[in-house]
């Protein structure tokens, strides 16, 4: 299941057979949905308890418990292919640039706790409830080239690599003081401070003089600040007498 109705079957099979198969597929999908909802309704207490236990292990930094006939009694057919564990680093550090701020915003939106070191870098302490989600989003993962044919859904979630953020696993959180992050920012400079920093140090050139302005930050109004300092420079050139 499901019975094939696409690709070569769509062109080779008569319409009546395609409709029969589609009807069977819909019925099977409906039965699976109803069975899932019925199980969740009748076992809601244990499901919530399992979720709480998973969060507790995350906060404690506890080792994962492999699936087995002992840990999941009453479920037949458990084999090595069902055991999927991983090694969590103690923490991840994320560089405080535009890509890092975007990644941190995504983590915060999904209830992953993020800290910031005195050096400016973001820190994701893996002793937290959603360590599994944090690790799935931040880790490089492993080579699945030999399993591509078995994949049926998205199998790669390394957003650090996808978005160009610098993410590093570390064996211990930084020794500097850490503060909780509620809103990410790629720089501690406000838009007004950014405008001041972009102003040219000489009267001969009004080109933005810092990499901050050259790149044009795209987060939290920074690009606007960079544009502002450039436009002010053009205005100064127009006002200077004798300039052509």
Secondary structure as the mmCIF struct_conf table of DSSP 4:
data_model
#
loop_
_struct_conf.conf_type_id
_struct_conf.id
_struct_conf.beg_label_comp_id
_struct_conf.beg_label_asym_id
_struct_conf.beg_label_seq_id
_struct_conf.end_label_comp_id
_struct_conf.end_label_asym_id
_struct_conf.end_label_seq_id
HELX_LH_PP_P HELX_LH_PP_P1 UNK A 2 UNK A 4
BEND BEND1 UNK A 6 UNK A 6
TURN_TY1_P TURN_TY1_P1 UNK A 7 UNK A 7
HELX_RH_AL_P HELX_RH_AL_P1 UNK A 8 UNK A 12
BEND BEND2 UNK A 13 UNK A 13
HELX_RH_AL_P HELX_RH_AL_P2 UNK A 15 UNK A 42
TURN_TY1_P TURN_TY1_P2 UNK A 43 UNK A 43
HELX_RH_AL_P HELX_RH_AL_P3 UNK A 44 UNK A 60
TURN_TY1_P TURN_TY1_P3 UNK A 61 UNK A 61
HELX_LH_PP_P HELX_LH_PP_P2 UNK A 62 UNK A 64
TURN_TY1_P TURN_TY1_P4 UNK A 69 UNK A 74
TURN_TY1_P TURN_TY1_P5 UNK A 76 UNK A 77
HELX_RH_3T_P HELX_RH_3T_P1 UNK A 80 UNK A 82
HELX_LH_PP_P HELX_LH_PP_P3 UNK A 87 UNK A 89
BEND BEND3 UNK A 90 UNK A 90
STRN STRN1 UNK A 91 UNK A 94
BEND BEND4 UNK A 96 UNK A 97
HELX_RH_AL_P HELX_RH_AL_P4 UNK A 98 UNK A 109
TURN_TY1_P TURN_TY1_P6 UNK A 110 UNK A 111
STRN STRN2 UNK A 115 UNK A 117
TURN_TY1_P TURN_TY1_P7 UNK A 118 UNK A 119
BEND BEND5 UNK A 120 UNK A 120
STRN STRN3 UNK A 122 UNK A 125
BEND BEND6 UNK A 126 UNK A 128
TURN_TY1_P TURN_TY1_P8 UNK A 129 UNK A 130
HELX_RH_AL_P HELX_RH_AL_P5 UNK A 131 UNK A 138
BEND BEND7 UNK A 139 UNK A 139
HELX_RH_3T_P HELX_RH_3T_P2 UNK A 145 UNK A 150
BEND BEND8 UNK A 153 UNK A 153
HELX_RH_AL_P HELX_RH_AL_P6 UNK A 159 UNK A 163
TURN_TY1_P TURN_TY1_P9 UNK A 164 UNK A 164
STRN STRN4 UNK A 167 UNK A 170
BEND BEND9 UNK A 171 UNK A 172
BEND BEND10 UNK A 175 UNK A 176
STRN STRN5 UNK A 178 UNK A 180
BEND BEND11 UNK A 182 UNK A 183
BEND BEND12 UNK A 186 UNK A 188
HELX_RH_AL_P HELX_RH_AL_P7 UNK A 191 UNK A 198
BEND BEND13 UNK A 199 UNK A 199
BEND BEND14 UNK A 201 UNK A 204
BEND BEND15 UNK A 207 UNK A 207
BEND BEND16 UNK A 210 UNK A 210
HELX_RH_AL_P HELX_RH_AL_P8 UNK A 211 UNK A 215
TURN_TY1_P TURN_TY1_P10 UNK A 216 UNK A 216
BEND BEND17 UNK A 219 UNK A 219
TURN_TY1_P TURN_TY1_P11 UNK A 220 UNK A 221
HELX_RH_AL_P HELX_RH_AL_P9 UNK A 222 UNK A 239
BEND BEND18 UNK A 240 UNK A 240
TURN_TY1_P TURN_TY1_P12 UNK A 241 UNK A 242
#
